[in-house]
Amino acid sequence: MRTVGLKLEPHKYRCPKCGERFKTKKELESHVQLKHPPEEEQQEEEKTPEEHEV
Ligand SMILES: [Zn+2]
């Protein structure tokens, strides 16, 4: 049996947020920045102290 080269690794990097897979770390990183931007947090919406005019 031969040791399989690293070239045969299809999708090594997986997005922890949505499970999408990528071949390179760069792709994963750009995907995370695009799809899961760290600045976008839902908590902020609940914590908005601004007064809402109804
Ligand atoms: Zn993702």
PDB file of the backbone (N, CA, C, O) and the ligand in Angstrom, with CONECT records:
HET     ZN  A 101       1
ATOM      1  N   MET A   1       0.839  -1.218   0.000  1.00  0.00           N
ATOM      2  CA  MET A   1       0.000   0.000   0.000  1.00  0.00           C
ATOM      3  C   MET A   1       0.863   1.253   0.000  1.00  0.00           C
ATOM      4  O   MET A   1       1.912   1.324   0.641  1.00  0.00           O
ATOM      5  N   ARG A   2       0.402   2.181  -0.706  1.00  0.00           N
ATOM      6  CA  ARG A   2       1.143   3.435  -0.807  1.00  0.00           C
ATOM      7  C   ARG A   2       0.530   4.506   0.093  1.00  0.00           C
ATOM      8  O   ARG A   2      -0.676   4.520   0.340  1.00  0.00           O
ATOM      9  N   THR A   3       1.362   5.369   0.560  1.00  0.00           N
ATOM     10  CA  THR A   3       0.812   6.493   1.322  1.00  0.00           C
ATOM     11  C   THR A   3       0.209   7.497   0.356  1.00  0.00           C
ATOM     12  O   THR A   3       0.854   7.948  -0.590  1.00  0.00           O
ATOM     13  N   VAL A   4      -1.001   7.822   0.613  1.00  0.00           N
ATOM     14  CA  VAL A   4      -1.684   8.760  -0.273  1.00  0.00           C
ATOM     15  C   VAL A   4      -1.163  10.172  -0.020  1.00  0.00           C
ATOM     16  O   VAL A   4      -1.018  10.616   1.119  1.00  0.00           O
ATOM     17  N   GLY A   5      -0.894  10.840  -1.104  1.00  0.00           N
ATOM     18  CA  GLY A   5      -0.355  12.198  -0.981  1.00  0.00           C
ATOM     19  C   GLY A   5      -1.384  13.162  -0.431  1.00  0.00           C
ATOM     20  O   GLY A   5      -2.583  12.884  -0.425  1.00  0.00           O
ATOM     21  N   LEU A   6      -0.908  14.270   0.016  1.00  0.00           N
ATOM     22  CA  LEU A   6      -1.799  15.271   0.579  1.00  0.00           C
ATOM     23  C   LEU A   6      -2.700  15.875  -0.488  1.00  0.00           C
ATOM     24  O   LEU A   6      -3.688  16.545  -0.188  1.00  0.00           O
ATOM     25  N   LYS A   7      -2.337  15.622  -1.729  1.00  0.00           N
ATOM     26  CA  LYS A   7      -3.126  16.220  -2.808  1.00  0.00           C
ATOM     27  C   LYS A   7      -4.551  15.682  -2.824  1.00  0.00           C
ATOM     28  O   LYS A   7      -5.467  16.321  -3.341  1.00  0.00           O
ATOM     29  N   LEU A   8      -4.716  14.525  -2.263  1.00  0.00           N
ATOM     30  CA  LEU A   8      -6.040  13.909  -2.334  1.00  0.00           C
ATOM     31  C   LEU A   8      -6.957  14.368  -1.211  1.00  0.00           C
ATOM     32  O   LEU A   8      -8.084  13.890  -1.087  1.00  0.00           O
ATOM     33  N   GLU A   9      -6.487  15.269  -0.417  1.00  0.00           N
ATOM     34  CA  GLU A   9      -7.380  15.795   0.609  1.00  0.00           C
ATOM     35  C   GLU A   9      -8.334  16.778  -0.035  1.00  0.00           C
ATOM     36  O   GLU A   9      -7.917  17.850  -0.474  1.00  0.00           O
ATOM     37  N   PRO A  10      -9.571  16.441  -0.097  1.00  0.00           N
ATOM     38  CA  PRO A  10     -10.549  17.247  -0.831  1.00  0.00           C
ATOM     39  C   PRO A  10     -10.920  18.530  -0.105  1.00  0.00           C
ATOM     40  O   PRO A  10     -10.610  19.628  -0.568  1.00  0.00           O
ATOM     41  N   HIS A  11     -11.558  18.394   0.986  1.00  0.00           N
ATOM     42  CA  HIS A  11     -11.994  19.591   1.698  1.00  0.00           C
ATOM     43  C   HIS A  11     -11.600  19.472   3.160  1.00  0.00           C
ATOM     44  O   HIS A  11     -12.315  18.919   3.996  1.00  0.00           O
ATOM     45  N   LYS A  12     -10.473  19.999   3.408  1.00  0.00           N
ATOM     46  CA  LYS A  12      -9.890  19.835   4.733  1.00  0.00           C
ATOM     47  C   LYS A  12     -10.496  20.798   5.745  1.00  0.00           C
ATOM     48  O   LYS A  12     -10.665  20.468   6.919  1.00  0.00           O
ATOM     49  N   TYR A  13     -10.815  21.974   5.274  1.00  0.00           N
ATOM     50  CA  TYR A  13     -11.283  23.000   6.202  1.00  0.00           C
ATOM     51  C   TYR A  13     -12.801  23.086   6.202  1.00  0.00           C
ATOM     52  O   TYR A  13     -13.436  23.183   5.151  1.00  0.00           O
ATOM     53  N   ARG A  14     -13.351  23.050   7.363  1.00  0.00           N
ATOM     54  CA  ARG A  14     -14.802  23.090   7.467  1.00  0.00           C
ATOM     55  C   ARG A  14     -15.233  24.284   8.300  1.00  0.00           C
ATOM     56  O   ARG A  14     -14.650  24.577   9.344  1.00  0.00           O
ATOM     57  N   CYS A  15     -16.252  24.959   7.826  1.00  0.00           N
ATOM     58  CA  CYS A  15     -16.771  26.099   8.563  1.00  0.00           C
ATOM     59  C   CYS A  15     -17.516  25.604   9.795  1.00  0.00           C
ATOM     60  O   CYS A  15     -18.444  24.803   9.681  1.00  0.00           O
ATOM     61  N   PRO A  16     -17.119  26.070  10.957  1.00  0.00           N
ATOM     62  CA  PRO A  16     -17.751  25.629  12.202  1.00  0.00           C
ATOM     63  C   PRO A  16     -19.160  26.196  12.361  1.00  0.00           C
ATOM     64  O   PRO A  16     -19.941  25.724  13.188  1.00  0.00           O
ATOM     65  N   LYS A  17     -19.469  27.192  11.577  1.00  0.00           N
ATOM     66  CA  LYS A  17     -20.776  27.847  11.742  1.00  0.00           C
ATOM     67  C   LYS A  17     -21.847  27.184  10.883  1.00  0.00           C
ATOM     68  O   LYS A  17     -22.954  26.921  11.352  1.00  0.00           O
ATOM     69  N   CYS A  18     -21.515  26.921   9.641  1.00  0.00           N
ATOM     70  CA  CYS A  18     -22.546  26.392   8.756  1.00  0.00           C
ATOM     71  C   CYS A  18     -22.164  25.030   8.179  1.00  0.00           C
ATOM     72  O   CYS A  18     -22.983  24.383   7.526  1.00  0.00           O
ATOM     73  N   GLY A  19     -20.935  24.595   8.413  1.00  0.00           N
ATOM     74  CA  GLY A  19     -20.557  23.251   7.970  1.00  0.00           C
ATOM     75  C   GLY A  19     -20.064  23.181   6.548  1.00  0.00           C
ATOM     76  O   GLY A  19     -19.757  22.092   6.062  1.00  0.00           O
ATOM     77  N   GLU A  20     -19.979  24.283   5.875  1.00  0.00           N
ATOM     78  CA  GLU A  20     -19.483  24.282   4.510  1.00  0.00           C
ATOM     79  C   GLU A  20     -17.993  23.955   4.492  1.00  0.00           C
ATOM     80  O   GLU A  20     -17.253  24.317   5.407  1.00  0.00           O
ATOM     81  N   ARG A  21     -17.564  23.260   3.425  1.00  0.00           N
ATOM     82  CA  ARG A  21     -16.173  22.819   3.415  1.00  0.00           C
ATOM     83  C   ARG A  21     -15.363  23.531   2.343  1.00  0.00           C
ATOM     84  O   ARG A  21     -15.883  23.920   1.297  1.00  0.00           O
ATOM     85  N   PHE A  22     -14.072  23.691   2.632  1.00  0.00           N
ATOM     86  CA  PHE A  22     -13.195  24.397   1.714  1.00  0.00           C
ATOM     87  C   PHE A  22     -11.861  23.694   1.600  1.00  0.00           C
ATOM     88  O   PHE A  22     -11.417  22.981   2.500  1.00  0.00           O
ATOM     89  N   LYS A  23     -11.236  23.923   0.451  1.00  0.00           N
ATOM     90  CA  LYS A  23      -9.958  23.258   0.208  1.00  0.00           C
ATOM     91  C   LYS A  23      -8.820  23.945   0.946  1.00  0.00           C
ATOM     92  O   LYS A  23      -7.888  23.303   1.429  1.00  0.00           O
ATOM     93  N   THR A  24      -8.918  25.243   1.020  1.00  0.00           N
ATOM     94  CA  THR A  24      -7.820  25.980   1.634  1.00  0.00           C
ATOM     95  C   THR A  24      -8.322  26.806   2.808  1.00  0.00           C
ATOM     96  O   THR A  24      -9.502  27.141   2.912  1.00  0.00           O
ATOM     97  N   LYS A  25      -7.396  27.112   3.668  1.00  0.00           N
ATOM     98  CA  LYS A  25      -7.742  27.910   4.839  1.00  0.00           C
ATOM     99  C   LYS A  25      -8.180  29.312   4.421  1.00  0.00           C
ATOM    100  O   LYS A  25      -9.044  29.933   5.040  1.00  0.00           O
ATOM    101  N   LYS A  26      -7.552  29.781   3.348  1.00  0.00           N
ATOM    102  CA  LYS A  26      -7.899  31.118   2.866  1.00  0.00           C
ATOM    103  C   LYS A  26      -9.358  31.187   2.447  1.00  0.00           C
ATOM    104  O   LYS A  26     -10.073  32.143   2.747  1.00  0.00           O
ATOM    105  N   GLU A  27      -9.773  30.146   1.746  1.00  0.00           N
ATOM    106  CA  GLU A  27     -11.167  30.127   1.296  1.00  0.00           C
ATOM    107  C   GLU A  27     -12.100  30.127   2.492  1.00  0.00           C
ATOM    108  O   GLU A  27     -13.106  30.836   2.520  1.00  0.00           O
ATOM    109  N   LEU A  28     -11.751  29.332   3.464  1.00  0.00           N
ATOM    110  CA  LEU A  28     -12.580  29.265   4.665  1.00  0.00           C
ATOM    111  C   LEU A  28     -12.623  30.615   5.364  1.00  0.00           C
ATOM    112  O   LEU A  28     -13.682  31.067   5.797  1.00  0.00           O
ATOM    113  N   GLU A  29     -11.477  31.246   5.467  1.00  0.00           N
ATOM    114  CA  GLU A  29     -11.430  32.522   6.165  1.00  0.00           C
ATOM    115  C   GLU A  29     -12.265  33.577   5.447  1.00  0.00           C
ATOM    116  O   GLU A  29     -12.998  34.339   6.079  1.00  0.00           O
ATOM    117  N   SER A  30     -12.148  33.613   4.133  1.00  0.00           N
ATOM    118  CA  SER A  30     -12.925  34.608   3.401  1.00  0.00           C
ATOM    119  C   SER A  30     -14.407  34.289   3.483  1.00  0.00           C
ATOM    120  O   SER A  30     -15.251  35.184   3.508  1.00  0.00           O
ATOM    121  N   HIS A  31     -14.702  33.019   3.526  1.00  0.00           N
ATOM    122  CA  HIS A  31     -16.105  32.628   3.645  1.00  0.00           C
ATOM    123  C   HIS A  31     -16.661  33.080   4.999  1.00  0.00           C
ATOM    124  O   HIS A  31     -17.761  33.627   5.075  1.00  0.00           O
ATOM    125  N   VAL A  32     -15.912  32.854   6.036  1.00  0.00           N
ATOM    126  CA  VAL A  32     -16.359  33.235   7.375  1.00  0.00           C
ATOM    127  C   VAL A  32     -16.555  34.744   7.453  1.00  0.00           C
ATOM    128  O   VAL A  32     -17.509  35.230   8.060  1.00  0.00           O
ATOM    129  N   GLN A  33     -15.636  35.475   6.829  1.00  0.00           N
ATOM    130  CA  GLN A  33     -15.759  36.929   6.888  1.00  0.00           C
ATOM    131  C   GLN A  33     -16.981  37.399   6.121  1.00  0.00           C
ATOM    132  O   GLN A  33     -17.625  38.381   6.490  1.00  0.00           O
ATOM    133  N   LEU A  34     -17.286  36.692   5.060  1.00  0.00           N
ATOM    134  CA  LEU A  34     -18.416  37.106   4.243  1.00  0.00           C
ATOM    135  C   LEU A  34     -19.738  36.667   4.851  1.00  0.00           C
ATOM    136  O   LEU A  34     -20.689  37.444   4.935  1.00  0.00           O
ATOM    137  N   LYS A  35     -19.780  35.432   5.264  1.00  0.00           N
ATOM    138  CA  LYS A  35     -21.059  34.865   5.700  1.00  0.00           C
ATOM    139  C   LYS A  35     -21.273  35.021   7.193  1.00  0.00           C
ATOM    140  O   LYS A  35     -22.402  35.159   7.664  1.00  0.00           O
ATOM    141  N   HIS A  36     -20.188  34.999   7.919  1.00  0.00           N
ATOM    142  CA  HIS A  36     -20.344  35.114   9.369  1.00  0.00           C
ATOM    143  C   HIS A  36     -19.431  36.202   9.909  1.00  0.00           C
ATOM    144  O   HIS A  36     -18.453  35.916  10.598  1.00  0.00           O
ATOM    145  N   PRO A  37     -19.747  37.426   9.600  1.00  0.00           N
ATOM    146  CA  PRO A  37     -18.930  38.540  10.093  1.00  0.00           C
ATOM    147  C   PRO A  37     -19.018  38.629  11.602  1.00  0.00           C
ATOM    148  O   PRO A  37     -20.104  38.572  12.178  1.00  0.00           O
ATOM    149  N   PRO A  38     -17.876  38.769  12.232  1.00  0.00           N
ATOM    150  CA  PRO A  38     -17.808  38.767  13.705  1.00  0.00           C
ATOM    151  C   PRO A  38     -18.484  39.969  14.327  1.00  0.00           C
ATOM    152  O   PRO A  38     -18.880  39.934  15.492  1.00  0.00           O
ATOM    153  N   GLU A  39     -18.614  41.028  13.557  1.00  0.00           N
ATOM    154  CA  GLU A  39     -19.198  42.240  14.143  1.00  0.00           C
ATOM    155  C   GLU A  39     -20.713  42.142  14.239  1.00  0.00           C
ATOM    156  O   GLU A  39     -21.361  42.880  14.982  1.00  0.00           O
ATOM    157  N   GLU A  40     -21.249  41.220  13.476  1.00  0.00           N
ATOM    158  CA  GLU A  40     -22.701  41.113  13.464  1.00  0.00           C
ATOM    159  C   GLU A  40     -23.169  40.189  14.572  1.00  0.00           C
ATOM    160  O   GLU A  40     -23.106  38.965  14.449  1.00  0.00           O
ATOM    161  N   GLU A  41     -23.629  40.777  15.631  1.00  0.00           N
ATOM    162  CA  GLU A  41     -24.092  39.963  16.750  1.00  0.00           C
ATOM    163  C   GLU A  41     -25.539  40.282  17.060  1.00  0.00           C
ATOM    164  O   GLU A  41     -25.965  41.437  17.060  1.00  0.00           O
ATOM    165  N   GLN A  42     -26.265  39.237  17.318  1.00  0.00           N
ATOM    166  CA  GLN A  42     -27.694  39.434  17.572  1.00  0.00           C
ATOM    167  C   GLN A  42     -27.921  40.095  18.913  1.00  0.00           C
ATOM    168  O   GLN A  42     -28.930  40.769  19.119  1.00  0.00           O
ATOM    169  N   GLN A  43     -26.997  39.905  19.814  1.00  0.00           N
ATOM    170  CA  GLN A  43     -27.176  40.456  21.146  1.00  0.00           C
ATOM    171  C   GLN A  43     -27.320  41.970  21.106  1.00  0.00           C
ATOM    172  O   GLN A  43     -28.012  42.565  21.932  1.00  0.00           O
ATOM    173  N   GLU A  44     -26.666  42.570  20.149  1.00  0.00           N
ATOM    174  CA  GLU A  44     -26.709  44.022  20.070  1.00  0.00           C
ATOM    175  C   GLU A  44     -28.131  44.517  19.859  1.00  0.00           C
ATOM    176  O   GLU A  44     -28.530  45.563  20.369  1.00  0.00           O
ATOM    177  N   GLU A  45     -28.868  43.752  19.107  1.00  0.00           N
ATOM    178  CA  GLU A  45     -30.232  44.185  18.812  1.00  0.00           C
ATOM    179  C   GLU A  45     -31.075  44.213  20.075  1.00  0.00           C
ATOM    180  O   GLU A  45     -31.900  45.105  20.273  1.00  0.00           O
ATOM    181  N   GLU A  46     -30.856  43.241  20.905  1.00  0.00           N
ATOM    182  CA  GLU A  46     -31.664  43.187  22.121  1.00  0.00           C
ATOM    183  C   GLU A  46     -31.217  44.234  23.132  1.00  0.00           C
ATOM    184  O   GLU A  46     -31.985  44.681  23.984  1.00  0.00           O
ATOM    185  N   LYS A  47     -29.972  44.601  23.010  1.00  0.00           N
ATOM    186  CA  LYS A  47     -29.432  45.502  24.020  1.00  0.00           C
ATOM    187  C   LYS A  47     -29.509  46.975  23.617  1.00  0.00           C
ATOM    188  O   LYS A  47     -28.970  47.835  24.314  1.00  0.00           O
ATOM    189  N   THR A  48     -30.160  47.267  22.526  1.00  0.00           N
ATOM    190  CA  THR A  48     -30.204  48.652  22.093  1.00  0.00           C
ATOM    191  C   THR A  48     -30.961  49.514  23.087  1.00  0.00           C
ATOM    192  O   THR A  48     -32.166  49.350  23.280  1.00  0.00           O
ATOM    193  N   PRO A  49     -30.249  50.423  23.710  1.00  0.00           N
ATOM    194  CA  PRO A  49     -30.861  51.284  24.721  1.00  0.00           C
ATOM    195  C   PRO A  49     -31.589  52.473  24.105  1.00  0.00           C
ATOM    196  O   PRO A  49     -32.176  53.299  24.805  1.00  0.00           O
ATOM    197  N   GLU A  50     -31.536  52.535  22.795  1.00  0.00           N
ATOM    198  CA  GLU A  50     -32.177  53.683  22.144  1.00  0.00           C
ATOM    199  C   GLU A  50     -33.674  53.636  22.319  1.00  0.00           C
ATOM    200  O   GLU A  50     -34.290  52.572  22.382  1.00  0.00           O
ATOM    201  N   GLU A  51     -34.238  54.821  22.396  1.00  0.00           N
ATOM    202  CA  GLU A  51     -35.692  54.868  22.569  1.00  0.00           C
ATOM    203  C   GLU A  51     -36.390  54.769  21.212  1.00  0.00           C
ATOM    204  O   GLU A  51     -36.046  55.468  20.259  1.00  0.00           O
ATOM    205  N   HIS A  52     -37.336  53.920  21.162  1.00  0.00           N
ATOM    206  CA  HIS A  52     -38.064  53.760  19.903  1.00  0.00           C
ATOM    207  C   HIS A  52     -39.358  54.549  19.926  1.00  0.00           C
ATOM    208  O   HIS A  52     -40.171  54.445  20.844  1.00  0.00           O
ATOM    209  N   GLU A  53     -39.514  55.336  18.884  1.00  0.00           N
ATOM    210  CA  GLU A  53     -40.765  56.107  18.829  1.00  0.00           C
ATOM    211  C   GLU A  53     -41.842  55.271  18.159  1.00  0.00           C
ATOM    212  O   GLU A  53     -41.696  54.852  17.011  1.00  0.00           O
ATOM    213  N   VAL A  54     -42.868  55.046  18.850  1.00  0.00           N
ATOM    214  CA  VAL A  54     -43.951  54.222  18.284  1.00  0.00           C
ATOM    215  C   VAL A  54     -45.092  55.086  17.832  1.00  0.00           C
ATOM    216  O   VAL A  54     -46.092  54.574  17.330  1.00  0.00           O
TER     217      VAL A  54
HETATM  218 ZN    ZN A 101     -20.010  29.152   7.061  1.00  0.00          ZN2+
END
